[in-house]
Amino acid sequence: MRQYEQATNAHEIDRVVPLIAEDAVYWFSDGSYRGVAEITGAIERTSATIRDEAYGIGDLEWVVLTADHAVCRYRFSWTGIVDGRPRSGAGRGTNVVVKRDGTWKMRHEHLST
């Protein structure tokens, strides 16, 4: 999750894509996205809307942790510039992570505010 948080804060989609499973499904407040293309499109739209975003994950709890699967829940927060004005937000997240070819990848993400 820390690697995912750091990749998100780098604002370089090429750092985030390798961390997402091909068959991933993400649920965001603005809709549901299936597969890497839809998910990266949603992430890129958010990046274009929120300039200089700083995204943080806190209160991380691993509720399932096996050799090939993990589930966590956490609180997230963000700050940035929207329409030229400072903005911020926060919410809750749940992620399902799977190990594929020796690498942990996001299989599902659910963010809610």
N, CA, C and O atoms as a GROMACS GRO file, in nm:
protein
  452
    1MET      N    1   0.082  -0.119   0.000
    1MET     CA    2   0.000   0.000   0.000
    1MET      C    3   0.087   0.126   0.000
    1MET      O    4   0.050   0.226  -0.061
    2ARG      N    5   0.200   0.120   0.068
    2ARG     CA    6   0.288   0.239   0.067
    2ARG      C    7   0.343   0.263  -0.074
    2ARG      O    8   0.352   0.378  -0.118
    3GLN      N    9   0.378   0.156  -0.143
    3GLN     CA   10   0.427   0.171  -0.282
    3GLN      C   11   0.317   0.230  -0.369
    3GLN      O   12   0.344   0.315  -0.454
    4TYR      N   13   0.194   0.186  -0.349
    4TYR     CA   14   0.080   0.237  -0.424
    4TYR      C   15   0.057   0.385  -0.393
    4TYR      O   16   0.032   0.465  -0.483
    5GLU      N   17   0.065   0.421  -0.266
    5GLU     CA   18   0.050   0.560  -0.224
    5GLU      C   19   0.159   0.647  -0.287
    5GLU      O   20   0.131   0.756  -0.337
    6GLN      N   21   0.282   0.599  -0.285
    6GLN     CA   22   0.394   0.675  -0.345
    6GLN      C   23   0.377   0.689  -0.496
    6GLN      O   24   0.404   0.796  -0.551
    7ALA      N   25   0.334   0.583  -0.562
    7ALA     CA   26   0.313   0.590  -0.707
    7ALA      C   27   0.202   0.689  -0.740
    7ALA      O   28   0.212   0.765  -0.837
    8THR      N   29   0.096   0.688  -0.661
    8THR     CA   30  -0.013   0.783  -0.682
    8THR      C   31   0.036   0.926  -0.666
    8THR      O   32   0.000   1.013  -0.745
    9ASN      N   33   0.117   0.952  -0.565
    9ASN     CA   34   0.166   1.087  -0.540
    9ASN      C   35   0.271   1.132  -0.640
    9ASN      O   36   0.301   1.251  -0.648
   10ALA      N   37   0.329   1.040  -0.716
   10ALA     CA   38   0.425   1.078  -0.820
   10ALA      C   39   0.355   1.141  -0.940
   10ALA      O   40   0.419   1.207  -1.022
   11HIS      N   41   0.223   1.120  -0.950
   11HIS     CA   42   0.144   1.174  -1.061
   11HIS      C   43   0.196   1.127  -1.196
   11HIS      O   44   0.190   1.200  -1.295
   12GLU      N   45   0.247   1.004  -1.198
   12GLU     CA   46   0.294   0.941  -1.322
   12GLU      C   47   0.219   0.810  -1.337
   12GLU      O   48   0.250   0.714  -1.266
   13ILE      N   49   0.123   0.804  -1.426
   13ILE     CA   50   0.038   0.687  -1.439
   13ILE      C   51   0.119   0.561  -1.468
   13ILE      O   52   0.076   0.451  -1.431
   14ASP      N   53   0.234   0.575  -1.532
   14ASP     CA   54   0.318   0.459  -1.562
   14ASP      C   55   0.372   0.392  -1.436
   14ASP      O   56   0.414   0.276  -1.441
   15ARG      N   57   0.373   0.463  -1.324
   15ARG     CA   58   0.415   0.402  -1.197
   15ARG      C   59   0.301   0.330  -1.128
   15ARG      O   60   0.323   0.239  -1.048
   16VAL      N   61   0.178   0.370  -1.159
   16VAL     CA   62   0.061   0.309  -1.097
   16VAL      C   63   0.017   0.183  -1.172
   16VAL      O   64  -0.020   0.084  -1.110
   17VAL      N   65   0.021   0.186  -1.304
   17VAL     CA   66  -0.030   0.077  -1.388
   17VAL      C   67   0.026  -0.060  -1.349
   17VAL      O   68  -0.052  -0.155  -1.341
   18PRO      N   69   0.156  -0.076  -1.325
   18PRO     CA   70   0.206  -0.210  -1.292
   18PRO      C   71   0.152  -0.265  -1.160
   18PRO      O   72   0.167  -0.384  -1.132
   19LEU      N   73   0.089  -0.181  -1.080
   19LEU     CA   74   0.036  -0.223  -0.951
   19LEU      C   75  -0.111  -0.264  -0.958
   19LEU      O   76  -0.170  -0.302  -0.857
   20ILE      N   77  -0.171  -0.256  -1.077
   20ILE     CA   78  -0.312  -0.286  -1.096
   20ILE      C   79  -0.326  -0.416  -1.176
   20ILE      O   80  -0.264  -0.431  -1.281
   21ALA      N   81  -0.408  -0.509  -1.126
   21ALA     CA   82  -0.433  -0.635  -1.197
   21ALA      C   83  -0.516  -0.607  -1.323
   21ALA      O   84  -0.600  -0.517  -1.324
   22GLU      N   85  -0.491  -0.682  -1.427
   22GLU     CA   86  -0.562  -0.665  -1.554
   22GLU      C   87  -0.714  -0.674  -1.536
   22GLU      O   88  -0.788  -0.604  -1.605
   23ASP      N   89  -0.760  -0.759  -1.445
   23ASP     CA   90  -0.903  -0.780  -1.426
   23ASP      C   91  -0.957  -0.704  -1.304
   23ASP      O   92  -1.059  -0.742  -1.247
   24ALA      N   93  -0.890  -0.597  -1.266
   24ALA     CA   94  -0.930  -0.520  -1.149
   24ALA      C   95  -1.062  -0.447  -1.171
   24ALA      O   96  -1.100  -0.415  -1.284
   25VAL      N   97  -1.131  -0.422  -1.061
   25VAL     CA   98  -1.252  -0.341  -1.059
   25VAL      C   99  -1.235  -0.238  -0.949
   25VAL      O  100  -1.206  -0.273  -0.834
   26TYR      N  101  -1.254  -0.112  -0.983
   26TYR     CA  102  -1.244  -0.003  -0.885
   26TYR      C  103  -1.380   0.063  -0.872
   26TYR      O  104  -1.449   0.088  -0.972
   27TRP      N  105  -1.419   0.092  -0.750
   27TRP     CA  106  -1.541   0.167  -0.722
   27TRP      C  107  -1.502   0.299  -0.658
   27TRP      O  108  -1.449   0.302  -0.547
   28PHE      N  109  -1.528   0.407  -0.731
   28PHE     CA  110  -1.503   0.542  -0.681
   28PHE      C  111  -1.636   0.611  -0.661
   28PHE      O  112  -1.740   0.560  -0.703
   29SER      N  113  -1.634   0.726  -0.598
   29SER     CA  114  -1.758   0.801  -0.574
   29SER      C  115  -1.827   0.840  -0.704
   29SER      O  116  -1.949   0.854  -0.708
   30ASP      N  117  -1.750   0.858  -0.811
   30ASP     CA  118  -1.808   0.902  -0.938
   30ASP      C  119  -1.841   0.787  -1.033
   30ASP      O  120  -1.888   0.812  -1.144
   31GLY      N  121  -1.818   0.663  -0.993
   31GLY     CA  122  -1.853   0.551  -1.079
   31GLY      C  123  -1.768   0.428  -1.056
   31GLY      O  124  -1.680   0.426  -0.970
   32SER      N  125  -1.797   0.324  -1.134
   32SER     CA  126  -1.725   0.198  -1.127
   32SER      C  127  -1.645   0.180  -1.255
   32SER      O  128  -1.688   0.218  -1.363
   33TYR      N  129  -1.527   0.121  -1.241
   33TYR     CA  130  -1.435   0.106  -1.353
   33TYR      C  131  -1.378  -0.035  -1.354
   33TYR      O  132  -1.335  -0.087  -1.251
   34ARG      N  133  -1.379  -0.097  -1.472
   34ARG     CA  134  -1.336  -0.236  -1.486
   34ARG      C  135  -1.220  -0.242  -1.585
   34ARG      O  136  -1.229  -0.192  -1.697
   35GLY      N  137  -1.110  -0.303  -1.542
   35GLY     CA  138  -0.994  -0.319  -1.628
   35GLY      C  139  -0.900  -0.199  -1.620
   35GLY      O  140  -0.938  -0.089  -1.579
   36VAL      N  141  -0.776  -0.223  -1.659
   36VAL     CA  142  -0.671  -0.122  -1.646
   36VAL      C  143  -0.702   0.004  -1.726
   36VAL      O  144  -0.679   0.114  -1.676
   37ALA      N  145  -0.754  -0.009  -1.848
   37ALA     CA  146  -0.781   0.109  -1.931
   37ALA      C  147  -0.883   0.202  -1.866
   37ALA      O  148  -0.861   0.322  -1.858
   38GLU      N  149  -0.994   0.146  -1.819
   38GLU     CA  150  -1.097   0.229  -1.754
   38GLU      C  151  -1.044   0.290  -1.624
   38GLU      O  152  -1.068   0.408  -1.596
   39ILE      N  153  -0.973   0.210  -1.547
   39ILE     CA  154  -0.921   0.257  -1.418
   39ILE      C  155  -0.819   0.369  -1.438
   39ILE      O  156  -0.825   0.471  -1.369
   40THR      N  157  -0.726   0.350  -1.529
   40THR     CA  158  -0.626   0.455  -1.551
   40THR      C  159  -0.690   0.580  -1.609
   40THR      O  160  -0.646   0.691  -1.580
   41GLY      N  161  -0.794   0.564  -1.691
   41GLY     CA  162  -0.867   0.680  -1.741
   41GLY      C  163  -0.927   0.761  -1.627
   41GLY      O  164  -0.921   0.884  -1.626
   42ALA      N  165  -0.987   0.691  -1.530
   42ALA     CA  166  -1.047   0.759  -1.414
   42ALA      C  167  -0.940   0.828  -1.331
   42ALA      O  168  -0.959   0.941  -1.286
   43ILE      N  169  -0.827   0.761  -1.311
   43ILE     CA  170  -0.718   0.821  -1.234
   43ILE      C  171  -0.664   0.945  -1.305
   43ILE      O  172  -0.637   1.047  -1.241
   44GLU      N  173  -0.648   0.936  -1.436
   44GLU     CA  174  -0.597   1.051  -1.512
   44GLU      C  175  -0.694   1.168  -1.508
   44GLU      O  176  -0.651   1.283  -1.500
   45ARG      N  177  -0.825   1.142  -1.514
   45ARG     CA  178  -0.923   1.250  -1.505
   45ARG      C  179  -0.916   1.318  -1.368
   45ARG      O  180  -0.925   1.440  -1.358
   46THR      N  181  -0.900   1.238  -1.264
   46THR     CA  182  -0.886   1.295  -1.130
   46THR      C  183  -0.761   1.381  -1.120
   46THR      O  184  -0.765   1.490  -1.063
   47SER      N  185  -0.651   1.332  -1.176
   47SER     CA  186  -0.526   1.409  -1.174
   47SER      C  187  -0.539   1.540  -1.249
   47SER      O  188  -0.478   1.640  -1.211
   48ALA      N  189  -0.617   1.539  -1.356
   48ALA     CA  190  -0.636   1.662  -1.434
   48ALA      C  191  -0.725   1.761  -1.358
   48ALA      O  192  -0.712   1.882  -1.376
   49THR      N  193  -0.815   1.710  -1.275
   49THR     CA  194  -0.907   1.795  -1.199
   49THR      C  195  -0.842   1.851  -1.073
   49THR      O  196  -0.861   1.968  -1.040
   50ILE      N  197  -0.766   1.766  -1.003
   50ILE     CA  198  -0.702   1.806  -0.878
   50ILE      C  199  -0.553   1.826  -0.904
   50ILE      O  200  -0.478   1.729  -0.913
   51ARG      N  201  -0.512   1.948  -0.916
   51ARG     CA  202  -0.372   1.980  -0.942
   51ARG      C  203  -0.291   1.973  -0.813
   51ARG      O  204  -0.341   2.005  -0.705
   52ASP      N  205  -0.166   1.931  -0.825
   52ASP     CA  206  -0.075   1.923  -0.710
   52ASP      C  207  -0.135   1.841  -0.595
   52ASP      O  208  -0.118   1.876  -0.478
   53GLU      N  209  -0.204   1.733  -0.630
   53GLU     CA  210  -0.268   1.652  -0.526
   53GLU      C  211  -0.164   1.580  -0.440
   53GLU      O  212  -0.066   1.526  -0.490
   54ALA      N  213  -0.189   1.582  -0.310
   54ALA     CA  214  -0.113   1.502  -0.215
   54ALA      C  215  -0.213   1.404  -0.153
   54ALA      O  216  -0.309   1.445  -0.088
   55TYR      N  217  -0.190   1.275  -0.175
   55TYR     CA  218  -0.279   1.168  -0.131
   55TYR      C  219  -0.214   1.092  -0.017
   55TYR      O  220  -0.097   1.056  -0.026
   56GLY      N  221  -0.289   1.068   0.088
   56GLY     CA  222  -0.233   0.997   0.202
   56GLY      C  223  -0.322   0.885   0.250
   56GLY      O  224  -0.445   0.896   0.247
   57ILE      N  225  -0.259   0.777   0.296
   57ILE     CA  226  -0.329   0.663   0.353
   57ILE      C  227  -0.292   0.653   0.500
   57ILE      O  228  -0.174   0.655   0.534
   58GLY      N  229  -0.392   0.642   0.585
   58GLY     CA  230  -0.368   0.629   0.729
   58GLY      C  231  -0.457   0.524   0.790
   58GLY      O  232  -0.551   0.476   0.727
   59ASP      N  233  -0.429   0.488   0.914
   59ASP     CA  234  -0.507   0.388   0.987
   59ASP      C  235  -0.522   0.258   0.908
   59ASP      O  236  -0.629   0.197   0.907
   60LEU      N  237  -0.416   0.218   0.842
   60LEU     CA  238  -0.417   0.097   0.758
   60LEU      C  239  -0.428  -0.028   0.845
   60LEU      O  240  -0.351  -0.047   0.939
   61GLU      N  241  -0.526  -0.112   0.813
   61GLU     CA  242  -0.546  -0.239   0.882
   61GLU      C  243  -0.555  -0.351   0.779
   61GLU      O  244  -0.631  -0.341   0.683
   62TRP      N  245  -0.478  -0.455   0.798
   62TRP     CA  246  -0.486  -0.573   0.712
   62TRP      C  247  -0.583  -0.671   0.777
   62TRP      O  248  -0.554  -0.725   0.883
   63VAL      N  249  -0.697  -0.693   0.714
   63VAL     CA  250  -0.799  -0.780   0.772
   63VAL      C  251  -0.786  -0.924   0.722
   63VAL      O  252  -0.836  -1.016   0.786
   64VAL      N  253  -0.720  -0.944   0.608
   64VAL     CA  254  -0.688  -1.076   0.555
   64VAL      C  255  -0.547  -1.068   0.498
   64VAL      O  256  -0.515  -0.974   0.425
   65LEU      N  257  -0.464  -1.164   0.532
   65LEU     CA  258  -0.328  -1.166   0.479
   65LEU      C  259  -0.283  -1.311   0.466
   65LEU      O  260  -0.255  -1.378   0.566
   66THR      N  261  -0.276  -1.358   0.341
   66THR     CA  262  -0.227  -1.493   0.312
   66THR      C  263  -0.111  -1.481   0.215
   66THR      O  264  -0.068  -1.370   0.182
   67ALA      N  265  -0.061  -1.593   0.170
   67ALA     CA  266   0.052  -1.591   0.077
   67ALA      C  267   0.017  -1.529  -0.057
   67ALA      O  268   0.104  -1.473  -0.124
   68ASP      N  269  -0.110  -1.536  -0.098
   68ASP     CA  270  -0.150  -1.489  -0.232
   68ASP      C  271  -0.262  -1.386  -0.234
   68ASP      O  272  -0.295  -1.333  -0.341
   69HIS      N  273  -0.322  -1.356  -0.119
   69HIS     CA  274  -0.434  -1.263  -0.113
   69HIS      C  275  -0.421  -1.177   0.012
   69HIS      O  276  -0.372  -1.221   0.116
   70ALA      N  277  -0.466  -1.054  -0.001
   70ALA     CA  278  -0.469  -0.965   0.115
   70ALA      C  279  -0.585  -0.867   0.098
   70ALA      O  280  -0.620  -0.828  -0.013
   71VAL      N  281  -0.642  -0.830   0.210
   71VAL     CA  282  -0.750  -0.731   0.211
   71VAL      C  283  -0.717  -0.630   0.320
   71VAL      O  284  -0.682  -0.667   0.432
   72CYS      N  285  -0.728  -0.503   0.285
   72CYS     CA  286  -0.702  -0.400   0.384
   72CYS      C  287  -0.811  -0.294   0.380
   72CYS      O  288  -0.883  -0.279   0.282
   73ARG      N  289  -0.821  -0.223   0.491
   73ARG     CA  290  -0.911  -0.107   0.498
   73ARG      C  291  -0.829   0.007   0.558
   73ARG      O  292  -0.734  -0.016   0.633
   74TYR      N  293  -0.868   0.128   0.525
   74TYR     CA  294  -0.789   0.244   0.566
   74TYR      C  295  -0.870   0.371   0.552
   74TYR      O  296  -0.982   0.371   0.500
   75ARG      N  297  -0.814   0.476   0.599
   75ARG     CA  298  -0.869   0.611   0.577
   75ARG      C  299  -0.775   0.681   0.480
   75ARG      O  300  -0.653   0.664   0.487
   76PHE      N  301  -0.832   0.759   0.392
   76PHE     CA  302  -0.748   0.835   0.299
   76PHE      C  303  -0.782   0.983   0.309
   76PHE      O  304  -0.891   1.021   0.352
   77SER      N  305  -0.688   1.064   0.268
   77SER     CA  306  -0.710   1.208   0.262
   77SER      C  307  -0.634   1.264   0.142
   77SER      O  308  -0.538   1.204   0.095
   78TRP      N  309  -0.679   1.377   0.096
   78TRP     CA  310  -0.611   1.442  -0.015
   78TRP      C  311  -0.622   1.593   0.000
   78TRP      O  312  -0.717   1.645   0.059
   79THR      N  313  -0.524   1.660  -0.056
   79THR     CA  314  -0.528   1.806  -0.068
   79THR      C  315  -0.480   1.839  -0.209
   79THR      O  316  -0.406   1.762  -0.270
   80GLY      N  317  -0.522   1.951  -0.260
   80GLY     CA  318  -0.480   1.992  -0.393
   80GLY      C  319  -0.550   2.120  -0.435
   80GLY      O  320  -0.617   2.186  -0.355
   81ILE      N  321  -0.534   2.153  -0.560
   81ILE     CA  322  -0.593   2.274  -0.617
   81ILE      C  323  -0.700   2.232  -0.718
   81ILE      O  324  -0.671   2.160  -0.814
   82VAL      N  325  -0.822   2.279  -0.696
   82VAL     CA  326  -0.934   2.251  -0.787
   82VAL      C  327  -0.991   2.385  -0.832
   82VAL      O  328  -1.029   2.467  -0.749
   83ASP      N  329  -0.995   2.405  -0.962
   83ASP     CA  330  -1.045   2.532  -1.017
   83ASP      C  331  -0.973   2.652  -0.955
   83ASP      O  332  -1.035   2.755  -0.928
   84GLY      N  333  -0.842   2.638  -0.933
   84GLY     CA  334  -0.761   2.748  -0.883
   84GLY      C  335  -0.769   2.772  -0.734
   84GLY      O  336  -0.708   2.866  -0.683
   85ARG      N  337  -0.844   2.687  -0.663
   85ARG     CA  338  -0.860   2.707  -0.519
   85ARG      C  339  -0.813   2.585  -0.441
   85ARG      O  340  -0.830   2.472  -0.487
   86PRO      N  341  -0.755   2.606  -0.323
   86PRO     CA  342  -0.716   2.492  -0.238
   86PRO      C  343  -0.840   2.412  -0.196
   86PRO      O  344  -0.941   2.470  -0.155
   87ARG      N  345  -0.831   2.281  -0.206
   87ARG     CA  346  -0.940   2.192  -0.166
   87ARG      C  347  -0.881   2.072  -0.094
   87ARG      O  348  -0.762   2.045  -0.104
   88SER      N  349  -0.966   2.002  -0.022
   88SER     CA  350  -0.923   1.880   0.046
   88SER      C  351  -1.043   1.789   0.063
   88SER      O  352  -1.158   1.830   0.050
   89GLY      N  353  -1.013   1.665   0.092
   89GLY     CA  354  -1.119   1.568   0.116
   89GLY      C  355  -1.063   1.448   0.190
   89GLY      O  356  -0.942   1.434   0.208
   90ALA      N  357  -1.154   1.362   0.231
   90ALA     CA  358  -1.113   1.241   0.304
   90ALA      C  359  -1.222   1.137   0.290
   90ALA      O  360  -1.335   1.168   0.252
   91GLY      N  361  -1.186   1.014   0.320
   91GLY     CA  362  -1.283   0.907   0.312
   91GLY      C  363  -1.224   0.776   0.359
   91GLY      O  364  -1.121   0.772   0.426
   92ARG      N  365  -1.291   0.668   0.320
   92ARG     CA  366  -1.250   0.534   0.359
   92ARG      C  367  -1.220   0.452   0.235
   92ARG      O  368  -1.279   0.473   0.129
   93GLY      N  369  -1.126   0.360   0.249
   93GLY     CA  370  -1.090   0.273   0.138
   93GLY      C  371  -1.080   0.129   0.181
   93GLY      O  372  -1.047   0.098   0.295
   94THR      N  373  -1.108   0.041   0.087
   94THR     CA  374  -1.090  -0.102   0.104
   94THR      C  375  -1.024  -0.153  -0.024
   94THR      O  376  -1.067  -0.121  -0.134
   95ASN      N  377  -0.920  -0.233  -0.009
   95ASN     CA  378  -0.852  -0.290  -0.125
   95ASN      C  379  -0.837  -0.440  -0.109
   95ASN      O  380  -0.815  -0.492   0.000
   96VAL      N  381  -0.851  -0.509  -0.221
   96VAL     CA  382  -0.821  -0.651  -0.231
   96VAL      C  383  -0.697  -0.661  -0.318
   96VAL      O  384  -0.695  -0.611  -0.431
   97VAL      N  385  -0.594  -0.725  -0.266
   97VAL     CA  386  -0.466  -0.735  -0.336
   97VAL      C  387  -0.437  -0.883  -0.360
   97VAL      O  388  -0.458  -0.967  -0.271
   98VAL      N  389  -0.388  -0.915  -0.479
   98VAL     CA  390  -0.354  -1.053  -0.513
   98VAL      C  391  -0.210  -1.061  -0.560
   98VAL      O  392  -0.157  -0.966  -0.618
   99LYS      N  393  -0.148  -1.174  -0.534
   99LYS     CA  394  -0.012  -1.195  -0.582
   99LYS      C  395  -0.018  -1.269  -0.714
   99LYS      O  396  -0.072  -1.380  -0.722
  100ARG      N  397   0.038  -1.207  -0.817
  100ARG     CA  398   0.040  -1.266  -0.951
  100ARG      C  399   0.182  -1.258  -1.004
  100ARG      O  400   0.243  -1.151  -1.007
  101ASP      N  401   0.234  -1.372  -1.044
  101ASP     CA  402   0.372  -1.380  -1.094
  101ASP      C  403   0.471  -1.316  -0.997
  101ASP      O  404   0.566  -1.249  -1.038
  102GLY      N  405   0.447  -1.338  -0.868
  102GLY     CA  406   0.539  -1.289  -0.766
  102GLY      C  407   0.524  -1.143  -0.730
  102GLY      O  408   0.603  -1.091  -0.651
  103THR      N  409   0.424  -1.075  -0.787
  103THR     CA  410   0.405  -0.932  -0.763
  103THR      C  411   0.265  -0.906  -0.708
  103THR      O  412   0.167  -0.961  -0.758
  104TRP      N  413   0.257  -0.823  -0.605
  104TRP     CA  414   0.127  -0.784  -0.550
  104TRP      C  415   0.060  -0.682  -0.641
  104TRP      O  416   0.122  -0.583  -0.682
  105LYS      N  417  -0.069  -0.706  -0.672
  105LYS     CA  418  -0.145  -0.617  -0.760
  105LYS      C  419  -0.283  -0.591  -0.703
  105LYS      O  420  -0.343  -0.677  -0.638
  106MET      N  421  -0.333  -0.470  -0.728
  106MET     CA  422  -0.467  -0.434  -0.683
  106MET      C  423  -0.570  -0.507  -0.769
  106MET      O  424  -0.570  -0.495  -0.892
  107ARG      N  425  -0.657  -0.582  -0.705
  107ARG     CA  426  -0.765  -0.653  -0.774
  107ARG      C  427  -0.895  -0.577  -0.760
  107ARG      O  428  -0.981  -0.582  -0.848
  108HIS      N  429  -0.908  -0.506  -0.647
  108HIS     CA  430  -1.030  -0.427  -0.624
  108HIS      C  431  -0.996  -0.312  -0.530
  108HIS      O  432  -0.922  -0.327  -0.434
  109GLU      N  433  -1.053  -0.195  -0.562
  109GLU     CA  434  -1.041  -0.080  -0.473
  109GLU      C  435  -1.178  -0.017  -0.461
  109GLU      O  436  -1.248   0.003  -0.560
  110HIS      N  437  -1.216   0.014  -0.338
  110HIS     CA  438  -1.343   0.081  -0.313
  110HIS      C  439  -1.315   0.202  -0.224
  110HIS      O  440  -1.278   0.187  -0.108
  111LEU      N  441  -1.333   0.320  -0.279
  111LEU     CA  442  -1.314   0.445  -0.205
  111LEU      C  443  -1.450   0.510  -0.186
  111LEU      O  444  -1.528   0.518  -0.281
  112SER      N  445  -1.477   0.557  -0.067
  112SER     CA  446  -1.600   0.630  -0.041
  112SER      C  447  -1.572   0.749   0.049
  112SER      O  448  -1.482   0.746   0.134
  113THR      N  449  -1.649   0.853   0.029
  113THR     CA  450  -1.632   0.974   0.110
  113THR      C  451  -1.743   0.986   0.211
  113THR      O  452  -1.746   1.082   0.288
   0.00000   0.00000   0.00000
